[in-house]
């Protein structure tokens, strides 16, 4: 009991000292208690958007493809701070690390769990970025949603992962949806998703490759069927000079188009009682120019195209292509402060050839701690 009381006092005293020190400087702070080293981090962020066409803004003020409608109502302004986040990391003397992080983009803009995991000697368990994800090949955008077809799933899932050197393997909560009548209560997740990723660097070149395999199952008691879906991606970034880099990614999926980021793809559909896979492909390209003094320009483009011919009918014209592009200028006027302005372009096209597009502007101000 005495040891516990001393530990509590140590935590309170150290935390109080850390909080007081942070009051005078805008940066993350660390503290120690017993054999635990911990840090509290995060940021506050203001996003402001002006939709020249349409009204694409989601709660974070990022563009939302589902809102492309060509309704003729132009000029929409919005602002929010819901992207702001806070997190805690702690590591003890034995090497066990835990991370819990949230932001305010949950239901009704309540606190949303982003990360909650622990790791020890290469074994990670909990919720964090899907192992079928990499940030190699990504070009910075102010739009929180980012580029279509950025490598892999680009979100967080519950998983058990093992990492050894540049290779990592995981068992994850499977993701994806079915189209048409198969989208109802018959969808079943009978197995986890299995992933393998390799992520490394050689000189000025960084690169990554990954694969995911999962089972698609449909079962209504009186009828059932199963297919195997998979997805792969490759991503790379090369520093041309100290100032300029070029980066990009390419994705392909069959029965796992939910893993092609922002494609809106469905994994499978029913055809006379048989479950059949849907496929898709996507890619990104971008360049970043470091202007010095904490300033940069980033230009990027992404596109995803789905094979949805089998879903088309006189009464159904499914979305086939999503694409977007961004150009932004970011600068750091002071330590731990980032500001930026961005132009964004969104478009989609259906299997029948109907298309919509929209242009938008964003401003962001982020204060890190």
Secondary structure in CASP SS format (residue, H / E / C, confidence):
PFRMAT SS
TARGET T0000
AUTHOR 0000-0000-0000
METHOD secondary structure of the structure
MODEL  1
X C 1.00
X H 1.00
X H 1.00
X H 1.00
X H 1.00
X H 1.00
X H 1.00
X H 1.00
X H 1.00
X H 1.00
X H 1.00
X H 1.00
X H 1.00
X H 1.00
X H 1.00
X H 1.00
X H 1.00
X H 1.00
X H 1.00
X H 1.00
X H 1.00
X H 1.00
X C 1.00
X C 1.00
X C 1.00
X C 1.00
X C 1.00
X C 1.00
X E 1.00
X E 1.00
X E 1.00
X E 1.00
X E 1.00
X C 1.00
X C 1.00
X E 1.00
X E 1.00
X E 1.00
X E 1.00
X E 1.00
X E 1.00
X E 1.00
X E 1.00
X E 1.00
X E 1.00
X E 1.00
X E 1.00
X E 1.00
X E 1.00
X E 1.00
X E 1.00
X C 1.00
X C 1.00
X C 1.00
X C 1.00
X C 1.00
X E 1.00
X C 1.00
X C 1.00
X C 1.00
X C 1.00
X C 1.00
X E 1.00
X C 1.00
X H 1.00
X H 1.00
X H 1.00
X C 1.00
X C 1.00
X C 1.00
X C 1.00
X C 1.00
X C 1.00
X C 1.00
X C 1.00
X E 1.00
X E 1.00
X E 1.00
X E 1.00
X E 1.00
X C 1.00
X C 1.00
X C 1.00
X C 1.00
X E 1.00
X E 1.00
X E 1.00
X E 1.00
X E 1.00
X E 1.00
X E 1.00
X E 1.00
X C 1.00
X C 1.00
X C 1.00
X C 1.00
X E 1.00
X E 1.00
X E 1.00
X E 1.00
X E 1.00
X E 1.00
X E 1.00
X C 1.00
X C 1.00
X C 1.00
X H 1.00
X H 1.00
X H 1.00
X C 1.00
X C 1.00
X E 1.00
X E 1.00
X E 1.00
X E 1.00
X E 1.00
X E 1.00
X E 1.00
X E 1.00
X E 1.00
X C 1.00
X C 1.00
X E 1.00
X E 1.00
X E 1.00
X E 1.00
X E 1.00
X E 1.00
X E 1.00
X C 1.00
X C 1.00
X C 1.00
X E 1.00
X C 1.00
X C 1.00
X C 1.00
X C 1.00
X C 1.00
X C 1.00
X C 1.00
X C 1.00
X C 1.00
X C 1.00
X C 1.00
X C 1.00
X C 1.00
X C 1.00
X C 1.00
X C 1.00
X C 1.00
X C 1.00
X E 1.00
X C 1.00
X C 1.00
X C 1.00
X E 1.00
X E 1.00
X E 1.00
X E 1.00
X E 1.00
X E 1.00
X E 1.00
X E 1.00
X E 1.00
X C 1.00
X C 1.00
X E 1.00
X E 1.00
X E 1.00
X E 1.00
X E 1.00
X E 1.00
X C 1.00
X C 1.00
X C 1.00
X C 1.00
X C 1.00
X E 1.00
X C 1.00
X H 1.00
X H 1.00
X H 1.00
X H 1.00
X C 1.00
X C 1.00
X C 1.00
X E 1.00
X E 1.00
X C 1.00
X C 1.00
X C 1.00
X C 1.00
X E 1.00
X E 1.00
X E 1.00
X E 1.00
X E 1.00
X E 1.00
X E 1.00
X E 1.00
X E 1.00
X E 1.00
X C 1.00
X C 1.00
X E 1.00
X E 1.00
X E 1.00
X E 1.00
X E 1.00
X E 1.00
X E 1.00
X E 1.00
X E 1.00
X E 1.00
X E 1.00
X E 1.00
X E 1.00
X E 1.00
X E 1.00
X C 1.00
X C 1.00
X C 1.00
X C 1.00
X E 1.00
X E 1.00
X E 1.00
X E 1.00
X E 1.00
X E 1.00
X E 1.00
X E 1.00
X E 1.00
X E 1.00
X E 1.00
X E 1.00
X E 1.00
X E 1.00
X E 1.00
X E 1.00
X C 1.00
X C 1.00
X C 1.00
X C 1.00
X E 1.00
X E 1.00
X E 1.00
X E 1.00
X E 1.00
X E 1.00
X E 1.00
X E 1.00
X E 1.00
X E 1.00
X E 1.00
X C 1.00
X C 1.00
X H 1.00
X H 1.00
X H 1.00
X C 1.00
X C 1.00
X C 1.00
X C 1.00
X C 1.00
X C 1.00
X C 1.00
X C 1.00
X E 1.00
X E 1.00
X E 1.00
X E 1.00
X C 1.00
X C 1.00
X E 1.00
X E 1.00
X E 1.00
X E 1.00
X C 1.00
X E 1.00
X E 1.00
X E 1.00
X E 1.00
X E 1.00
X E 1.00
X E 1.00
X E 1.00
X E 1.00
X E 1.00
X E 1.00
X E 1.00
X E 1.00
X E 1.00
X C 1.00
X C 1.00
X E 1.00
X E 1.00
X E 1.00
X E 1.00
X E 1.00
X E 1.00
X E 1.00
X E 1.00
X E 1.00
X E 1.00
X E 1.00
X E 1.00
X E 1.00
X C 1.00
X H 1.00
X H 1.00
X H 1.00
X C 1.00
X E 1.00
X C 1.00
X C 1.00
X E 1.00
X C 1.00
X C 1.00
X E 1.00
X E 1.00
X E 1.00
X E 1.00
X E 1.00
X E 1.00
X E 1.00
X E 1.00
X E 1.00
X E 1.00
X E 1.00
X E 1.00
X E 1.00
X E 1.00
X E 1.00
X E 1.00
X C 1.00
X C 1.00
X E 1.00
X E 1.00
X E 1.00
X E 1.00
X E 1.00
X E 1.00
X E 1.00
X E 1.00
X E 1.00
X E 1.00
X E 1.00
X E 1.00
X E 1.00
X E 1.00
X C 1.00
X C 1.00
X C 1.00
X C 1.00
X E 1.00
X E 1.00
X E 1.00
X E 1.00
X E 1.00
X E 1.00
X E 1.00
X E 1.00
X E 1.00
X E 1.00
X E 1.00
X E 1.00
X E 1.00
X E 1.00
X C 1.00
END
